[in-house]
Amino acid sequence: MRLDVRHLELVLAIAEAGSLRRAATRLHLSQPAVTAQLQRIEQHVGGALFVRLRDGVTPTRAGTLFLRDAARIRTDLANLAHTVRGVLHEDAAAPIRVGGVPAQQFSLLLKALSEVVPERGTTSRTVRSTGTATAMLASGEFCVAVLPRFPGAPLDLPAGVMHRVLVTEPIFVGVSRDHRLAGAGRIALRELADDEWVMPHPDDSGMNEYVAAACRSSGFEQRVTHYADEAQVAFSLTATGETVCVLYPLGSAREKLATLTLAGDPLFRDIVLAWRTDSPLAGVVDALCAHISEGYLALVEADGIYADWWRGSGARLSLS
């Protein structure tokens, strides 16, 4: 036997009623059934919880302790249910819950929400795992999320979630300013065949496998000698001349690196907006995407290297 909530409720009912007969009436059970259940509980805990009197029962010392904790547990369970119901049935004025991977589009989405639905407010959380983000969309923890999608690694979106590609953007590479190719500007991926790489730890996005496959298609096996999830660590290793790193086209704190674009754009990713169809955002997705696209193009124009690439190659990829 294992104690559960029903056992706690029975003992509490006996104490509150003051007798097994009155407790049986309250619980809609027969008195023999209540007596038998109490005996099983007492047998399980190893002693009597009540002293039987002629006109009822009174708790033993052990019973008093049992009742104290049982009452606390009952209150905790009631509070838990109230809290969960409050989260699951928020009123229509609750903030929009935003999630996703750290990317420029994440901050652009927050800005777009402040303009499209300013009355709602937002709460946000970034996560590194695509699987975590999609699970939180499925549970309702996120109303909307920004997700990456790499070729060969389709998103596994839950039922009730729709998505749209915001942009298909290139992936560049970074090298130290003393690297032999630092001044080249644009190179073929195969020119990095003899270099060592720093990469993030493999995760469920499929990015590492995708980059390795692209290198293989260019005629060489990628040699990863360092793994770093923090961009600044990867940039520092690269700046010292130790490695080559991947660079997303927009970002900061890479002044000590030379950014190289890749001929033929063999590396790219989609940035996807995913939203719950039962969220208040379902009717304003077009407006959100328009604001994000406008903000993204402004960032492109402010970045010399990406702006040059966009004017020359941007039409090959897409902006929603």
Solvent accessible surface area in square Angstrom, and as a share of the most:
residue,aa,sasa,rsa
1,M,114,0.51
2,R,207,0.75
3,L,59,0.29
4,D,53,0.28
5,V,73,0.42
6,R,176,0.64
7,H,15,0.07
8,L,22,0.11
9,E,63,0.28
10,L,10,0.05
11,V,0,0.00
12,L,8,0.04
13,A,6,0.04
14,I,0,0.00
15,A,35,0.27
16,E,92,0.41
17,A,14,0.11
18,G,22,0.21
19,S,9,0.06
20,L,20,0.10
21,R,142,0.52
22,R,105,0.38
23,A,0,0.00
24,A,5,0.04
25,T,98,0.57
26,R,122,0.44
27,L,51,0.26
28,H,167,0.74
29,L,89,0.44
30,S,63,0.41
31,Q,81,0.36
32,P,99,0.62
33,A,42,0.33
34,V,0,0.00
35,T,37,0.21
36,A,36,0.28
37,Q,46,0.20
38,L,0,0.00
39,Q,100,0.45
40,R,117,0.43
41,I,0,0.00
42,E,19,0.08
43,Q,151,0.67
44,H,86,0.39
45,V,64,0.37
46,G,70,0.67
47,G,37,0.35
48,A,54,0.42
49,L,3,0.02
50,F,3,0.01
51,V,72,0.41
52,R,104,0.38
53,L,91,0.45
54,R,254,0.93
55,D,116,0.60
56,G,13,0.12
57,V,18,0.10
58,T,55,0.32
59,P,53,0.33
60,T,29,0.17
61,R,203,0.74
62,A,55,0.43
63,G,0,0.00
64,T,77,0.45
65,L,82,0.41
66,F,32,0.13
67,L,23,0.12
68,R,148,0.54
69,D,50,0.26
70,A,1,0.01
71,A,38,0.29
72,R,129,0.47
73,I,60,0.31
74,R,90,0.33
75,T,75,0.43
76,D,70,0.36
77,L,71,0.35
78,A,62,0.48
79,N,84,0.43
80,L,108,0.54
81,A,35,0.27
82,H,135,0.60
83,T,82,0.48
84,V,66,0.38
85,R,148,0.54
86,G,45,0.43
87,V,77,0.44
88,L,116,0.58
89,H,142,0.63
90,E,76,0.34
91,D,101,0.53
92,A,88,0.68
93,A,73,0.57
94,A,16,0.12
95,P,58,0.36
96,I,1,0.00
97,R,60,0.22
98,V,1,0.01
99,G,0,0.00
100,G,0,0.00
101,V,11,0.07
102,P,80,0.50
103,A,20,0.16
104,Q,62,0.27
105,Q,3,0.01
106,F,18,0.07
107,S,63,0.41
108,L,20,0.10
109,L,0,0.00
110,L,48,0.24
111,K,122,0.52
112,A,2,0.01
113,L,0,0.00
114,S,64,0.42
115,E,85,0.38
116,V,32,0.18
117,V,19,0.11
118,P,90,0.56
119,E,128,0.57
120,R,41,0.15
121,G,38,0.36
122,T,55,0.32
123,T,73,0.42
124,S,60,0.39
125,R,130,0.47
126,T,68,0.39
127,V,14,0.08
128,R,137,0.50
129,S,35,0.22
130,T,12,0.07
131,G,34,0.33
132,T,53,0.31
133,A,0,0.00
134,T,14,0.08
135,A,59,0.46
136,M,29,0.13
137,L,0,0.00
138,A,51,0.39
139,S,71,0.46
140,G,16,0.15
141,E,82,0.37
142,F,5,0.02
143,C,8,0.05
144,V,1,0.00
145,A,0,0.00
146,V,0,0.00
147,L,0,0.00
148,P,10,0.06
149,R,59,0.21
150,F,6,0.03
151,P,53,0.33
152,G,85,0.82
153,A,26,0.20
154,P,116,0.73
155,L,32,0.16
156,D,127,0.66
157,L,37,0.18
158,P,34,0.21
159,A,105,0.81
160,G,44,0.43
161,V,17,0.10
162,M,108,0.48
163,H,83,0.37
164,R,83,0.30
165,V,40,0.23
166,L,2,0.01
167,V,1,0.01
168,T,16,0.09
169,E,6,0.03
170,P,1,0.01
171,I,3,0.02
172,F,2,0.01
173,V,0,0.00
174,G,0,0.00
175,V,0,0.00
176,S,4,0.03
177,R,149,0.54
178,D,140,0.73
179,H,29,0.13
180,R,147,0.54
181,L,26,0.13
182,A,22,0.17
183,G,82,0.79
184,A,53,0.41
185,G,38,0.37
186,R,102,0.37
187,I,5,0.02
188,A,17,0.13
189,L,6,0.03
190,R,160,0.58
191,E,74,0.33
192,L,0,0.00
193,A,36,0.28
194,D,117,0.61
195,D,18,0.09
196,E,61,0.27
197,W,0,0.00
198,V,2,0.01
199,M,2,0.01
200,P,36,0.23
201,H,96,0.43
202,P,78,0.49
203,D,69,0.36
204,D,82,0.43
205,S,14,0.09
206,G,14,0.13
207,M,15,0.07
208,N,17,0.09
209,E,102,0.46
210,Y,26,0.10
211,V,0,0.00
212,A,24,0.19
213,A,45,0.35
214,A,13,0.10
215,C,0,0.00
216,R,127,0.46
217,S,103,0.66
218,S,36,0.23
219,G,70,0.67
220,F,24,0.10
221,E,102,0.46
222,Q,28,0.12
223,R,112,0.41
224,V,43,0.25
225,T,64,0.37
226,H,64,0.28
227,Y,105,0.40
228,A,13,0.10
229,D,64,0.33
230,E,95,0.43
231,A,54,0.42
232,Q,95,0.42
233,V,76,0.44
234,A,12,0.09
235,F,22,0.09
236,S,67,0.43
237,L,47,0.24
238,T,0,0.00
239,A,31,0.24
240,T,99,0.58
241,G,49,0.47
242,E,98,0.44
243,T,6,0.04
244,V,1,0.00
245,C,2,0.01
246,V,19,0.11
247,L,2,0.01
248,Y,60,0.23
249,P,5,0.03
250,L,21,0.10
251,G,36,0.34
252,S,87,0.56
253,A,46,0.35
254,R,42,0.15
255,E,125,0.56
256,K,155,0.66
257,L,5,0.03
258,A,9,0.07
259,T,23,0.14
260,L,0,0.00
261,T,11,0.06
262,L,1,0.01
263,A,50,0.39
264,G,50,0.48
265,D,9,0.04
266,P,42,0.27
267,L,1,0.00
268,F,65,0.27
269,R,15,0.06
270,D,22,0.12
271,I,0,0.00
272,V,0,0.00
273,L,0,0.00
274,A,0,0.00
275,W,15,0.05
276,R,49,0.18
277,T,59,0.35
278,D,104,0.54
279,S,12,0.08
280,P,71,0.44
281,L,1,0.00
282,A,43,0.34
283,G,74,0.71
284,V,41,0.24
285,V,7,0.04
286,D,98,0.51
287,A,41,0.31
288,L,1,0.00
289,C,4,0.02
290,A,63,0.49
291,H,65,0.29
292,I,2,0.01
293,S,15,0.10
294,E,125,0.56
295,G,20,0.19
296,Y,2,0.01
297,L,72,0.36
298,A,62,0.48
299,L,62,0.31
300,V,1,0.00
301,E,106,0.47
302,A,89,0.69
303,D,42,0.22
304,G,51,0.49
305,I,80,0.41
306,Y,0,0.00
307,A,4,0.03
308,D,91,0.47
309,W,11,0.04
310,W,46,0.16
311,R,158,0.58
312,G,67,0.64
313,S,14,0.09
314,G,5,0.05
315,A,107,0.83
316,R,148,0.54
317,L,32,0.16
318,S,59,0.38
319,L,49,0.24
320,S,61,0.39
